Amino acid sequence: MDKQYAVAVILIIFGLGLTQIQGSDGSFLMGLGIGTIAISLVWIVRIIIRDLKRR
């Protein structure tokens, strides 16, 4: 597994954890978690497209 994929997966798991936190800052953390997941998914798609262009 490439290090970039590992970092992206860790960020996705971190984002999922942020979406599960309840409390007074729940809506902020929910948005932060969803944003983290979205950025990680875009990063993975970019890596996959770059790898496919190399082949």
C-alpha positions as CSV (number, residue, x, y, z in Angstrom):
1,M,0.0,0.0,0.0
2,D,1.3,3.4,-1.0
3,K,1.8,6.0,1.8
4,Q,-0.6,8.4,0.1
5,Y,-3.4,5.9,0.3
6,A,-2.6,5.1,3.9
7,V,-2.8,8.8,4.8
8,A,-6.1,9.2,2.9
9,V,-7.6,6.3,4.7
10,I,-6.5,7.6,8.0
11,L,-8.1,11.0,7.2
12,I,-11.4,9.3,6.2
13,I,-11.5,7.4,9.5
14,F,-10.7,10.6,11.3
15,G,-13.6,12.3,9.5
16,L,-15.9,9.5,10.3
17,G,-15.0,9.9,14.0
18,L,-15.6,13.6,13.9
19,T,-19.1,13.1,12.5
20,Q,-20.0,10.9,15.5
21,I,-19.1,13.4,18.2
22,Q,-22.1,14.9,19.9
23,G,-22.2,18.0,22.1
24,S,-22.5,21.8,21.9
25,D,-20.1,21.9,18.9
26,G,-21.8,19.0,17.1
27,S,-22.8,20.9,13.9
28,F,-19.3,22.4,13.5
29,L,-17.6,19.0,14.0
30,M,-20.1,17.3,11.7
31,G,-19.2,19.8,8.9
32,L,-15.5,19.4,9.7
33,G,-15.8,15.6,9.5
34,I,-17.7,15.7,6.2
35,G,-15.2,18.2,4.7
36,T,-12.3,15.9,5.8
37,I,-14.0,12.9,4.2
38,A,-14.7,14.8,1.0
39,I,-11.1,16.1,0.7
40,S,-9.7,12.6,1.3
41,L,-12.0,11.1,-1.4
42,V,-11.0,13.8,-3.9
43,W,-7.3,13.1,-3.1
44,I,-7.8,9.4,-3.7
45,V,-9.6,10.0,-7.0
46,R,-6.8,12.3,-8.1
47,I,-4.1,9.7,-7.2
48,I,-6.1,7.0,-9.1
49,I,-6.5,9.2,-12.2
50,R,-2.8,10.1,-12.1
51,D,-1.8,6.4,-11.9
52,L,-4.1,5.5,-14.8
53,K,-2.6,8.2,-17.0
54,R,0.9,6.8,-16.3
55,R,-0.1,3.4,-17.7
